[in-house]
Amino acid sequence: MHVSAKVDYAVRAAIELSVQQEAGRLVTAERLAEAQAIPRPFLATILQELRRAGIVESKRGVDGGHRLARPASQIAIADVIRAVDGPMAAVAGVAPEQVDYPGASAGLREVWIAVRASLRSVLEVTTVADVAADKLPAVVGELIAAPGAWDRR
């Protein structure tokens, strides 16, 4: 799986918002950009997409800023990814179940569906709150403890 800078920034922004929200604060885009080293123009686009998806809300004015629209424990990492990057595991922009391969490649569709299911098994159960609290679900711990998990290949 390729994690784009946009996805990485969006997830980090949501995590930072969750921490600030626990302290009862709205967070300005400038402060958020600085806290997570996210380029400000890029962050503005990301925040807009997260607002459109109902993950973030904002308040204008002197006391304005951004906050999560619902509790961080109710926002899966998958929700954030879909908000800024669309469906997971698309094949050339098409859902895996909609692709059709000829001949010897026919079984590849099932591979892509399995890949999507695998991503979901982690990203739909891991919430922004889990990451912010550094208390990841057991499935994540099991996967990172598996032999070869940390091998770069």
C-alpha positions in Angstrom: 0.0 0.0 0.0 1.3 3.4 -0.9 0.4 6.0 1.8 0.5 9.4 0.1 1.7 12.6 1.9 -1.9 13.8 1.8 -3.2 10.8 3.7 -0.3 10.9 6.1 -0.9 14.6 6.8 -4.7 14.1 7.1 -4.3 11.3 9.7 -1.7 13.3 11.7 -4.0 16.4 11.6 -6.9 14.3 13.0 -4.7 12.8 15.7 -3.4 16.3 16.7 -7.0 17.6 16.7 -8.0 14.8 19.0 -5.3 15.6 21.5 -6.1 19.4 21.5 -9.9 18.6 21.8 -9.3 16.7 25.0 -7.8 19.9 26.3 -11.0 21.7 25.2 -9.3 23.8 22.5 -10.1 24.8 19.0 -7.0 24.6 16.9 -6.1 27.1 14.2 -4.8 25.8 10.9 -1.5 27.6 11.6 -1.0 25.9 15.0 -2.0 22.6 13.5 0.4 23.0 10.6 3.2 23.9 13.0 2.5 21.1 15.5 2.6 18.4 12.8 5.0 20.0 10.3 2.4 20.1 7.6 2.7 22.6 4.8 0.0 25.2 5.5 -1.5 25.4 1.9 -1.7 21.6 1.8 -3.4 21.5 5.2 -6.1 24.0 4.2 -7.2 21.6 1.4 -7.1 18.6 3.7 -9.1 20.4 6.4 -11.7 21.3 3.8 -12.0 17.7 2.7 -12.3 16.5 6.3 -15.0 19.1 6.9 -16.9 17.9 3.8 -16.7 14.3 5.1 -18.1 15.3 8.5 -14.9 14.5 10.4 -13.8 18.1 11.2 -15.8 21.2 11.9 -14.6 24.8 12.1 -15.5 28.0 13.7 -14.6 31.4 12.2 -13.5 34.5 14.1 -11.0 35.5 16.7 -11.7 32.5 18.9 -12.1 30.2 15.8 -10.3 27.1 14.8 -10.9 23.5 14.0 -12.0 20.5 16.0 -13.2 17.0 15.4 -16.9 16.8 14.6 -17.4 13.7 16.7 -15.4 11.9 19.4 -12.0 10.6 18.2 -13.0 7.1 19.4 -15.6 7.1 16.7 -13.3 8.1 13.8 -11.5 5.2 12.2 -8.2 5.8 10.4 -10.1 4.4 7.4 -12.6 7.3 7.6 -9.9 9.8 7.3 -8.2 8.0 4.4 -11.5 7.8 2.5 -12.2 11.5 3.1 -9.0 12.6 1.4 -8.1 9.8 -0.9 -11.3 7.9 -1.8 -12.0 4.2 -1.5 -9.3 1.9 -0.4 -7.7 -0.5 -2.7 -9.1 0.8 -6.0 -7.6 -0.7 -9.1 -7.0 2.0 -11.6 -9.8 4.0 -10.0 -12.3 1.1 -10.0 -13.5 -1.0 -7.1 -11.8 -4.4 -7.1 -15.1 -6.3 -7.5 -15.8 -4.4 -10.7 -12.6 -5.4 -12.5 -12.6 -8.3 -14.9 -9.4 -9.9 -16.1 -9.1 -12.2 -19.0 -7.5 -15.7 -19.0 -4.8 -16.5 -16.6 -5.2 -13.2 -14.7 -8.9 -13.9 -13.8 -8.1 -14.7 -10.2 -6.4 -11.4 -9.7 -9.7 -9.7 -8.8 -9.9 -11.9 -5.7 -6.4 -10.9 -4.7 -7.3 -7.2 -4.8 -10.5 -7.9 -2.8 -8.4 -9.7 -0.2 -5.9 -6.8 -0.1 -8.8 -4.4 0.6 -10.2 -6.7 3.3 -6.8 -6.9 4.9 -6.4 -3.1 4.9 -9.9 -2.8 6.4 -9.1 -5.3 9.2 -6.6 -2.7 10.5 -7.8 0.7 9.4 -11.4 0.3 10.2 -10.8 -0.9 13.8 -8.0 1.6 14.6 -9.3 5.0 15.7 -7.8 8.4 15.9 -8.2 8.1 19.7 -6.3 4.7 19.7 -3.3 6.3 18.0 -3.4 9.5 20.1 -3.4 7.4 23.3 -0.8 5.0 21.9 -3.2 2.1 22.7 -3.5 0.3 19.4 -5.9 -2.6 18.8 -4.7 -6.1 19.4 -4.8 -6.9 15.7 -2.2 -4.2 15.1 0.1 -5.5 17.8 -0.2 -9.1 16.4 0.6 -7.9 12.9 3.6 -5.9 13.8 4.9 -8.7 16.0 4.7 -11.2 13.1 7.9 -12.5 11.6 9.0 -10.3 8.8 6.6 -7.5 9.6 9.5 -5.0 10.0 11.4 -6.2 7.0 11.6 -3.7 4.2 10.8 -5.4 0.9 
